[in-house]
Amino acid sequence: MPNTVVVYVTRTGNARRIAEDLASRLDTVALLIEDKVNRNGLWGYLRAGYHASTRKATPIGDPGIDLSGADTVVMVQPIWASGIVPPLRTWLKAHESELRGKRLGLFTVCKGSETGPIRAAFEKEFMKLTAFGGIKERDDERTQSAAFGAFVNSLS
Ligand SMILES: Cc1cc2nc3c(=O)[nH]c(=O)nc-3n(C[C@H](O)[C@H](O)[C@H](O)COP(=O)(O)O)c2cc1C
């Protein structure tokens, strides 16, 4: 798909793998929104949960993409505390006006949460999504691939 941007946030690499798969299906590359907060170890995990559940926007390294030419933007994130990850929130707040009017997709990975409420929470806080998808870590390859395909189809 021409003029498509894929960005992702990850802590342990699952969202990176997904973003790279989606990006290759969309004929583009996946760009990291770098989480500048230390999320390592038990304290890092607890801090991540706290920041997510209190809907913080935390410091990031912005990939600095020119969004003006993009018609479609895909965001990939793990689910933290049943919600949006704080680094994605920071990026969205910084680029909200540039994102208006574009086709937007959100794809999530998690251990076992229901993903429907994430879509609703995202749309309430930010803007309407054209496409939404998600997988669980334990889903087999066929299930994951089907979810990627359905997501890419619903973007167009
Ligand atoms: C702070 C924190 C909170 C999490 N909360 C949830 C949750 O509410 N539901 C869930 O299914 N998984 C939850 N997870 C698990 C991650 O979503 C899951 O391991 C994901 O695959 C990690 O992706 P990553 O490798 O890109 O970081 C949480 C992980 C972290 C670090």
The ligand as a Gaussian input file, in Angstrom:
#p B3LYP/6-31G(d) Opt

LIG

0 1
 C        3.326000      -3.646000      32.409000
 C        2.682000      -4.712000      31.571000
 C        1.315000      -4.887000      31.627000
 C        0.700000      -5.882000      30.849000
 N       -0.668000      -5.990000      30.881000
 C       -1.268000      -6.924000      30.104000
 C       -2.695000      -7.029000      30.091000
 O       -3.424000      -6.254000      30.708000
 N       -3.251000      -8.013000      29.345000
 C       -2.497000      -8.907000      28.630000
 O       -3.063000      -9.785000      28.001000
 N       -1.130000      -8.800000      28.600000
 C       -0.509000      -7.841000      29.313000
 N        0.851000      -7.718000      29.290000
 C        1.627000      -8.653000      28.473000
 C        2.077000      -8.049000      27.127000
 O        1.015000      -7.390000      26.453000
 C        2.599000      -9.155000      26.227000
 O        3.602000      -9.894000      26.888000
 C        3.137000      -8.645000      24.898000
 O        3.299000      -9.747000      24.028000
 C        4.483000      -7.941000      25.041000
 O        4.838000      -7.379000      23.809000
 P        6.309000      -6.829000      23.530000
 O        7.206000      -8.055000      23.431000
 O        6.206000      -6.124000      22.219000
 O        6.708000      -5.931000      24.631000
 C        1.493000      -6.725000      30.030000
 C        2.882000      -6.532000      29.981000
 C        3.470000      -5.517000      30.716000
 C        4.961000      -5.284000      30.618000

